[in-house]
Amino acid sequence: MIDIADHRTRFRGELLGAVSAALLVAIAFTVPQLAGESWRRSLFAAAAPIFGHWSPHIGWGTLPALMLSAVVVVQGPALSGRLPWRRLLTVGYLTAVGWAFALALVDGWRRGFTARLADGHEYPAEVPGVTDIPAMLDSFAGRIVDGQPDSWTTHVSGHPPGALLFFVALDRIGLGGSTWAGIVCVLAGSSAPIAVAVALRALGAEDRARRALPFLVLAPAAIWIAVSADALFAGVTAWAVALLAVAAGTRSAHFAGSAPAPGIDRPPVPGPAPLTARRTAIPVAFAAGVLFGFGIYLNYGLILMGLLAVAVLLGARTARPLLPAVLGALVVVAGFTAAGFWWLDGYHLVVERYYQGIATTRPYGYWWWGNLAATVCAVGLATAAALARALSPSRLRTLDPAALLVAAAVCAVAAADLSGLSKAETERIWLPFDIWLLAATAFLPREHVRPWLAVQAGGALLLIHLLLTNW
């Protein structure tokens, strides 16, 4: 029998989580408006905690965004439960891409899309000056600190050379300019929800993957997936985690919370991987390591994705893929080091560059919690409602893979926040972590899914129509 009292208690817990998150966001938006002009200017974010400014508007993407969100809210949960796996991933990816493009077009094609990466501080602006890739890598660290005639622009200097190298490579294959850069970022970033689903299924939690997928593809984070380079970073690292999960997990394994096989009352302990899976595990783990390695050359903060890797190995109850994954990462590190860029040198220099700019003015006393409010804007109130369920001690003790991945993402966000090296703009900077926070929605009861999906969609639509974001 269903314990109605327990059900009501749990629902009150969901509401408490969502209301608390909503209050945090409301306070974070209100405080700057009530503060003095000089302090408000010190935030360097006119719509703090979001980097943008207030400008209520509608656009070409308004109607498509409304229609698509309505379809996902009404049909998404049912389709996610019954579609064959590969077809589900295809539909999910196309939906995520459509949602991101629709939200971007609310601001118009140029303002919402092509102009986002056309700014002189963005990566494409530096691409024409890179005529010799080995020379660029060798001299990269020497151009990080500001105040030199050849200092890198803001975004290039703030990241390792892998980010610039990627856009140079795009240009070399004929996809140069901000428009192509934006398209590739959207396509890569929109694949991150699919990577989360693949990871969960590989770890034996297919039911969790199916339940979370509608929330993943309809995430407010799509506002910043279209268009920022951090969407690319999120896609690369999400697939690193997914490939590690594929190497570590078995599709026949079931964990607590996954849909058990027919006739089985209790999920069985995962057994050994099939022979074919064992044969492919090493190259897949190696590929995961390559992506993890490349990730830390896209953004220094993505070293924290190691927490997600640990969560995968704990959830799969194996360390078998660790060695080939580490080797894959070391190949990337060795390549960049041989080319003349030492990661630790770059990190220390970028901290120096960080405090040469507006970071010295932005008050940590506001941004340590304003960052979290911006994160709520990106992951939505449904994620906040589900966190308590996802992080319950019983689930973590039993090594539920979905719960472990959510916990790892929470730890990554906390570490990034406490570092003080992410003051503002975290709605885009933390996209690689946010996508895993969204996996918490897998723990929402089935009867609550559609209302929370509607809340997610409503939050995203409200933000994109009230604000003009800088990213």
N, C-alpha and C positions, 0 to 999 in steps of 0.2 A: 504493500500500500504506500501511497505518497504521503509523506509527513508534511501536512499543510503548514504547520507552524514553522518547520525548518525551511520550507520553501519561501515563506514570507520573510523569514530572517535573512535568507540569502539575497532575496530581491531588495530588501532594505539596504544590504551591504553594497549592492550594485549602485543603487541610488546615491548612497553616501559617497562612494568613490566618484561618481559623475558630478554630483553637486559640489564636492570639494574642489574638483578640477575646474569646474565652471567658475567658482568663486575666485580661485587663483588667477584665472585668465581675466576676469572682470576687474580684480584689484590691480593686476599688472597693466591693464589698459587705462584705468582710472587715475592711478597715482601720478603719472607724468602730466596729466591734464590739470591736476590740482596743485602741482609743485610750481616753484618759481620758474621764470623764463630761462634764467641762466642754467639752472640744474637740468631743465628739460632739454636744452640745447646740448648739454654734455652727454646725453644719451646717444646722440647721432643716429636717431631712429625716430622719424616724425610720427610714426604710428606704433611706438614701442608698446609691447615687446616684439612686434613684427617690424622688420626692416622694410619700410614703405611709407606711404602717406594716405591720409583719409581722402577718399574721392568716390562717393557713391555713384555707380554707373551700371549700365547694362551694355551688352555687345552682341556680336554675331554668334558667340558661343553660348549665350544664355539659354535659348530654347533647346539646343542639342544637349546641354548639360542637364537641364531639367528632365528631359525625356529619358535620357540614359540612366540617370539616377533613379527615376521612377521604375524603369524596367528592372534594374538590379534589385531594388527594394522588394518589388512584388514577386519577381520570378527567380532572382538570384539564388536564394537558399534551396529551392526545390531543384533547380537545374544543377546546382553544385552537388547535390546529393545523388542524382541519378545518371548524369552524363558519364559515358566511358571516360577513363582517365585522360587519355591523350586529347580527346575532343574537348574535355573540360579545360585543360591547360591552354589549348588554342583559343577557345572562347574567352577564357579569363584574360589572356594576353591582349587580344583585340579590344576587349572592354577597357582594360587599363590604359591602353594607348588612346582609345577614343575619349575616355574621361579626361586624360591629361590635355589632349588637344582642345577639347571643348572648353575646359577651364581657361586655358591660355587665350582662346579666341574671345572670351568675355572682354578682354582688354584690347582686342583687335589684332590682326595679323602682325603688324609691324611692332606695336607697343608690347604686345603679349608674347611675341615669338622672336622675330628676326632681330629686334633691337636688343634683346636681353644679353646676347653674347657679342654684340657689336661695340660695346663700351670699350674705351681705350685702355681700361684697366684689366680687361679680360684676356684669356689665352690667345684667341685668334689675332689680336692686335700685335702680338709678338712673333707670330708665325713667319711673316715675310722676312724678318731679320735673321731667321735661322737658315743660313746657307750651308752650314757645315755641322752636321749633327754631332760627330765626335768632339769637335771644338766646343760646341754648346755645352755638352755634358761635362767636359773637362773644366770649363770656366764658370760653370753654373753657380757654385757656392760663392765665388768671388763677387758676384753681382747681386747677392741677396740683400745686403745691408743698404739702406737708403742713403741719399746724399752724395752718390757717385754719379758721374756723367752717364754711365751705362747701367745703372741699377735697373733691375727688372721692374715691371709694373706690379701693382699691388697683388693681384691674384697669383701671378707667376712666382713672385718672390716669396709668397706665403705658403707655397707647396713645393714638394720635391719635383725633380725634372720630369718624372713620368707623365704628369698631367700635360705639360707643354709638348712633350714628345708625342703623345697621342694625337694632339691636334695638328702637329707637324706631319705625322703619318697620314692623317686624313687629307691634308692639303696635297701631299705627294701622290696620292691615288686619285686626285681629281675632285675631292670633296672639300675644297677650301671655302672659307668665308663663314660668316656667323650663321647663315641659314642652315647650311649642311651640318655645322657643329651642333645647332639646336636640335635638328631632326635626330641626329645620332644619339644625343644625350637623352631625348625623350624615349627613343626606342630601347636604349639600354636600361634606363631607369625603370621603364614600365615592365621590364622582364623580372625585376626584383621580386614582385609578389609571386610570380611563378616559381622562382628559385626557392622561396620559403615553403611553398607547397611541396615541391620536389624533395626538399630536405626532410620535412615532416613525414612524408610517405616512406622515404628511404629508411627512416628510423622506426618504422612500424606504426606510425600515427596517422594513417590515411584519413581516418574519420576527423581528426583534428584539422588536417589540411583542408578537407572539403568544407568544414564549418567556418574556417577562417577566411577562405578565398574571397567570398563576396565583400568582406570588410577590407581585405588587402587591395582589391582592384578599385574600390570606391573610396580609398583613403584620401583625406584632405591633403596629405603629403603630395598628391599629384599637382597641386598648385606650384610647388617648387621643383617637382620633377620636370615640369614645363615652365621655364627652361633654366637649368643651372648645370654647371659641370659636376656638381655633387650628385646629380642623378646618375651620371656615368659611374662615379665612385661607388654609389649604392648598388648598381647593377653588377659591377665587377666583384665586389666583396660578397654580395649575396650568392653569386654562383660559386665563389670559393667555398663558402659554407655548405652549399648544396652538394657540390662534388665531394667534399669530405664526408658528408653524410651518406652519399651513395657508396663511397668506398668502405665506410664503417658499418653501415646498416644492412639489413636484409628485408626484402619486401614481405617475407613470410612471418616476420617477427611481429608480436603484438605486445604493447605495453599498457599499463593502467590508463584507462581513458580511451584507448583505441577500440574500434569495433572488433569484437572477438569473432572468431570463425563460428559458423553455425553449429549449434549443439555444444558449445563450450561455455560453461558458466563463468569461468575465471580466465583472464588472459594468461596464456602459457609463458614460461620463461623463454626468451629468444634463444633459438638454437644456432648451430653453425651455418654460415652462408653456403648456398649451393656452390658446386664446383665452378660453374661458369662465372659466378659472382666473384669468387676468390681469385680467378685468373685475371679479371679486369680490375680488381681492387687497387693493385699497385700503380698502374698508369693513371687511373682516375685520381688516386690520392696525390700522385706527383703533380697532375694538372691542377688540383686544388691548391697545392703548395705554391705553384707558379702564380696563380691568381692572388693568393694571400701576399706573396712577395711583391707582386706588382702593385697591390693595394697600398702598401706602405710607401711606395714611390709616387702615389697619386696624392696622398694626404698624410701628413705626419701622425695625425690623430688616429688613423686606421690601424695603428699598432694595437689598439684596444680590441680589434676584431679577433685577436687571440683568445679573448674570453669566450667568444662564440665557438671557436674551434674546440676549446676545452669542454664546453657544454655538449657539443656533438659527440665527443669521445665518451663522456660520462653517460649520455643518453643511449649510446650504442653498446655500452659496457665493454669497450675494447680499446686498445691502444695500437692495434695492428697498422692503421694507416699513418701513424705518427711519423715514422722514419721516412717513408717516401715523400710525405708532405713537406717535412723539414728540408729534405734534399731539394725538392722543387723550389722552395722559397730561397734556399741558399744559392741556387743557380742564378736567380734574378739579382740577388744581392751582389753576387760575384761579378755579374755583368756590369752593373752600374758602378761598382767599385773599380773594376778594371778600366772603365771608361773615364774615371777621374772624379766621380762623385761619391763621397763617403757620407752615409746617411746621418750619422751623429753630428758631423760638422754642420751639415745643412740644418739640422734641428736646432742646434745652439745658436746659429746665425739667424734663424727665422724668429726665435724668441727675442733676439735683439731688435730685429726689424719690427716685430709686433709692438714693442714698447716705444718705437720711434713715431708711431702713428697715433690714431685716435684711441687706442687701447689705454693709453695713460690717462685719458680724460673720462672715458666711460666708467661710471661708478660700479665697482664690484658689488657694493651693498645692494644695488638694485638688480644687477644682471644675474647674480647667482640664482635668484628665484624667478626673475623674468625669463631667463633661458628655459626654465621648466614650463612656464606658461606658454612660451612659443612652441615647445615640444607638444604640449596638449593640443595646440592649434593644428599641429601637423598630424597627430595620430588620432585625434577625435575623442569625444567623451565616451564612446563605447569602449575604447581601450582602457580608459580610466576606470570605467565601471567593471571591467573584467579582471583588472590587475589582482585584486584580492583573491579571486578564485584561482587565477593562474599561479600565484605565488604562495598558495597554501602550503604549510609545512609538510602535510601528508604527501602532496604531489612531489615536492622536492625530495623528500626522503625516499620515495619509490623510484626516483630518477625518471619521472615522466619527461620525455624528450622535449615536448612543447613548453612545459613549465621551465625546464632548464634553459632553453633558448631565450625565453622571456626574461628570466632572472639574469642571464648574462648580458642582455641588452640594457637592463636597468643598471647593472653595475658599470657598464661602459659609459652610459649617460652620466652617472654619478661621478665617475672618475674624470670625465671630460669637463664637467661643470666645476668640480672642485679645483681643477688645475688653474683656473683663471685665464686660460688661453682661448676661451670661447666666450667672449662677452658680446652678446647680440648675434643676430643672423643664424642662430642655431636651428631655425626652422628648415634651413637648407643644409647647414654644415653637418647636422646629425642625422641626415636621411639614411645613411648606412646602418645606423642603430635603430632608427624609428621603425624601419620596415619589419624588424624582429619584435619590437614592442607590440605591433599590431597582431602578432600571433596569439596574444592573450585573448583576443575575441573568440578563439576556438572554444573557450571554456564557458561562454554564455549559454544558458539553457536554450533549447531549440525554440521554445515558445516566446522568447524575448528577442530573437534574432531580427525580425523585421522592424520592430520599433527602434532598436538600436541602430540598424542600418539607416533608417530614416533620419535619425539624429546625426549620424555621420555625414550623410549627404547634405542635410540642412546646414551643418556647421561649415562645410567646405563652400557651399553656395553663398552663404552669408559673408564669409571672409572675402571671397573673390569679387563680390559685388559691392562691398563697402570700401575695400582698400585697393590701391594700386601698389602692388609689391614691386620691389626693386629686382627681384629674381623670378 
